[in-house]
Amino acid sequence: MFGTGWCTDCKRAKHFLGEQRVHYGFVDVDADPAGRAMLQQINDRKDIIPTLVFDDGSVLVEPSNAERSAKLGLQQTRPARWRALCWSRSPRGSHARAGHGHRSKAIQ
């Protein structure tokens, strides 16, 4: 995978691959000039990240989780479930929050 440390889509791709226990290599194109040159060769001289190159030579550029799942033959994961909701009131109003990694929804 070609990417950078600051790229949000690259972080999402790395998280997805790690979550699915997919072994991959990472080339930080900001730190590796040769890696950037390879990325530009793959993407018609453009720095488009994340770019994933597979063992069969196929390439996915800025893929969604669904596209990554399909390419890897993985079953699409279900959307996030509502697990826990913590409700608090403060002088600034009412707030809902969930623990790390969980979605929250304010209910009025």
N, C-alpha and C positions, 0 to 999 in steps of 0.2 A: 504494500500500500504506500502510495506517495502522498505526503501531506505535510502539515506543520504542527507545531505545538500549540499555536494560538487559534487554529481553525476549529470553529464549533462543529461543523459537519464532520471533520476528521475525528474529533473526540467522540462524536456520536457513532461513527463507523467503528472506531476502536472498541468502544463500549459494547456494541452489538457483537463484534467478532469475539471478544472476550467472554461475553455472556453465553454465546453459543459454543464456546470452547474450540474455536477455529484457530489453528496455528497460522500465523502470518508474520511477514517481515515488514518493518516500517522504515521508510526513507524520509527523513526530515529535509525537505528541499531548501529550507532556509540555512541549514548547517552543512549541506552536502552539494557543492556545485556540480559534481558529476551526476548526482541524483536528479538535480533540477534539469540538467541537459537531457537525461533520459526521459523525464516527464514531458519536456517540451517536444521531444521526438515522437512520443506516443500521441500527444494531443495537438499536432500540427502547430508547433511553436507557441503553445499557450500554456500558462501555469494554471490549470484547472485542477483543484483538489477538493475532496479526496479522489484519487484515481486508483482503482484496484486492478491489478494484473494477475490473472490466474495461471495455474500451471499449464493449462491447455492453450495459453496465448490470448485468450479473450480478455477484454477490458471493460470495466464499468467506470463511468465518469460521473461523479456526484450522485451515486445511486441511493435510492430510498431503502429502508429496511425490507420492504416487500421485494424489491429487485435483488437485493443481496440474498434474501431467503430463497427466492426462485433459482438463482444461479447456483447456490450451494445445496439445493435439494432439501431445504429445511422447511418444516411446517411453519406457516405464519403464526407468530405468537398472538395471543389474544390481547385486546386493549387492556390498559391498566384498570384494575378494580379499585373500588373505594374500600380501603381497609380500616382506617381509623380516622376519626374526626375529633379534633380538639377545639373546643369553642371557648373564646375568651372575650371579655368586654373590657374596653379601655376608654379613657376620655376621648380618644380619636374614633371610636366606633367599635363595632363588633368584628372579630376576625376569626376565620377558620384556618387551621393549618394541620398538615399531616406530617408524620415522621419523614425522615430522609428517604428519598426515592419513591414516595407515594404522592398521589395527586390529592388535592383538597378542593372543596367546593363550599363557598359561603351560601348559607341558607337563611333567607330572611322571613 
